[in-house]
């Protein structure tokens, strides 16, 4: 039978349920087909075998020109690809005997097998790299042993012939080759060399790079461009040092400051990020560089955090809080200039000028870590202090805490001004008439009171005939419901008297009025021409601040039984004299303190003729 097709391979996608897959080519034996299951995610290929296990399969259609079927025990998954490929055994099984019969079928089978093998080899060639038919190559062989060519790559020599690339893997991109030195001295590392300031690369903070790369090319301008990004000062770019002859040894740093042009070499300040493997002295390495982008515009003023909490200028370009616990911060101290030296005082002074209760909102964030921030509302006018402004705030929210010298963005959002007061609404309906409540001095003329009630501690006084039954009433019960004055005469007979009620709240007589007075405000009395005039009725609790040598005159409007009190505060060393109407113990005037900043206290009672001293406290601290 002829072979009329060049197909020797079929491919299918699994779905987790289909187990039978057809092959569209003739095989002479069940073993002449290769069944491969590839895991799509990783590319791993598994060559399966005939059998009854979970990973095995069975073959049907052997010898059929149209092919047959492969049936798996377990259906390939949707994440797998099934490849059925003819793989004929490369042996010759036909033995031709001289002068013997030559069966046509045996001869054709042998020819079919040879063609099958040729087709399979061609399929392999089709998957190989080749020199085109119009091109030439002197040698496609290399003689390096497996050990010598390990971790190396294929390339072409100066003649264009195939070879292993001598001792490096190309790094690509913005890179140059150097030789690594384990020396850590701050000096020129030597022509074409690179080294660090620490033998432990992950602890290195400076790289020393020669002005020439390994092939002698001057690269100083290239290396010294590594700090060109100035707007991202602490992250100007990434450098990667990769071992030339392996893929598993590399170290990555960021350039964290301006570099230094030394004599014959460049010093690059670094921060280690990550890496793998170790470098040995004289290893070939590639140094590659990727620049960082410039920082975007900061939405606010740039400041540096000061960890102090004192109410003082935090320092040039600094900002500080009055409490290390952000929830307890009530004041923020901000320097009159930002971290770039720009004057900000005139602006920050207006941050509390809104007429609204909340003047605005202050958002402070670490520009190198946006997850670290603090947010406050401003609640009062800003205080202009010497060299800084003091802002009254209330904490709203925060996350993490700032460290000393952290670079911050300070952004203010102003609150709108308080709006105008709206129009007054219409007057509501008048409510029902309730009890009459009188406060202060009230005049009732020709009025009739039905069931009047007088609260405690309320004095009712009349000087005419409008209130005919009362003249100076005090009550010790909640209400004065009824009065029965009997035959008591109205008028002068009850002047300065009190109506006394019995258990039934009826009048039981009239008694002299006794008044107890408390919490009498202290009032000032002044001197003139070395004398003090004193109205005992208007100012029973008096206070005098001395301005000169003074004599206290006889108080006017004295009433028998009245008490008066006097505090004398000395504003200088002034002498005090007393009118003869004042009587002291043993008829001897006291020796007043007369010391600046001190006070003397005196209390007197009037007996109808003289003011008798009833108490004194001397040489007290003035308040």
Steps between C-alpha positions, in 0.01 A plus 500: 500500500622842413553787750314791345523752788781683675301536820677333791365706793162605645439743788191547722392702805376309801175586678494265797234273352605373152724192519512390128716687246556398133829485312487550121803302388585131457706318763634149452516422869332629820839611624563713192302796642628746762231646734599826671293704751628858553410721798420833336598725791853365548568337162588171670459200267405152626549201267229245579515119463258226398334345801206509744627746759348847550765658274494225234313447174392235246556497120247404230535503117849354463577444130206711379592749228256759641643468848322408825421607858690560825281452807625629837411340831461851648382792284764772448416829674395828341841635597679232297580439132508149343757436223486170301818454295614204289833367625614201296767270634816558297580134426494280185299180558478371136747217426536432125633146418681442171289309239204504743159638426466882523155566649375840378322572829817453706696721265236775508485488879875551514475795261213651703708471817796678344277781370339534841841540661599757236180700564560495875858621458378778273251605766786528746709699249207735445511584871875575492704817438672480160713707270294602201563340162645825360736546796825333604672409826848353527436310820186427695691311769650603834742296704439634853418227749178505701689638799671771295182616332278484811299823556637642175314587186539418133632771274709564195869569485675762284464270197128458552536139607316344793673513836426529870523860615830500687425602859195721525130523434399824332320727748331714236353845556701782657794292625875449490732217601742532796718271707400462866752567777455384858710790635291752700741798510371843388737531202518443126417126472724462191441513126167340415421408861206557736492444876297592808575642844393180674597138431139404578327643196161530672667734753675715239410870487750625239620358167841597355492483119804552278480759224550222240305178450659154456581557132672832573221726374462826697157493668547777757234726345253212499568399861484859623157543342355256754400792728351727233151456649500772766125519562503153656809556710497181709403267214678625187510163327574128526834334427534124456825309527467158328762227480587467129507121468193409703138598534467432873743757645388863508456795737279809469545841668341841478708817462400703805701825464733699275807310381862612544751538215822374657844471336469228234182355642145589611344448844131409489295516827265202518220331690487122461167360379532128416729240347607137465827311495849624577781654299863390507808709432556563126152382402374658181190704576260725317403836651162616366307815591136613477418860596203586721242751387499849646266550797163645414383830649433481874140611580602740774811629674805278547610476866724277712358344818644600838425250779514766775178605676602839648313820414792651309635552150558139379787615276548606140261311271364288789156424638424354846204393719442574869439133581662177384157332505327639194148457643603740780657767277341844553770728354727480196819711473601583142810693403468825303679336202455159339770238440599671177550836674183652354321752724164357618416707809265744329298212360495269804395797716169511307415134560283593798331808349171342389190621685376142525551301819723258309755719322633230269669160479871414515625182331862400573649200318843338467596559136701175500224291660144611426364255759647719778288809553317718755188712443372783720235773500599858588269656761647843583697789361871430440745656750798677345799410718867589458622305197200268483120484503298312761187327370217381728369165377282199580614155386279329239691196373854362466694186409849407617727774638763728350866466592745786549612649166222329301411698186139615521240662278288750697174575319229741621137512385311812602143497633255751347388806694197472725183587308259787574228448761173397342173697527299471825212259472137597556368529857321193623152500658455632856486227759245459776525739799686342786610605847636853525865508595642831613872576511680806625301805612139482379218753546141372535247781494131423575560134427312204647711190561312170511669233715839679497810294577827650620810286467760465770745787564278756323435831678180685418504871593243777457507866592146583398155347518525268196603200716305557815575185694874464478795718584821303502414131489738208535392140474678183599261265321466435130188708464317773689147379429294703741533779752287580802635811658209525741474842662856600428507855380635562153762765446774607734407234751651230280778706344824306501310204648440143373174311485539176696292201389377215717482132403188570293683780317279758674637811661605459861630851543752753382865500596795730441657425164832318519702482181796271437719612214771299323722528195520878517721617212819680596510861377789743482529819702760762415680779682533868424703760690624222728146398611255224406125565481298182561126436453436206736160423349611503134837329554487277809772274357769749400845481341762777501826505302734758657641778286597736783511525880130463586251559788163320495221752569176419688281280271172658391153333513586293806215280636501345843602132486660534156829328419766630265818338373812664358803366310799734478755410230829690503634633173809641665588568864210725605383577856138449610298715746149455648218740594412491870166336413697176455564318832774238535587260781659673801417827315824453304518535122675204334839534342420450132735291282571789257711267276476503122308197372343414838140529628325560837135398571267670756136432598284747703145506652305821557338525846312816423784729606835357399643234269646225720767274353397134514794344314821557304754302288830671434797470263322285242619443144314731264285327235 
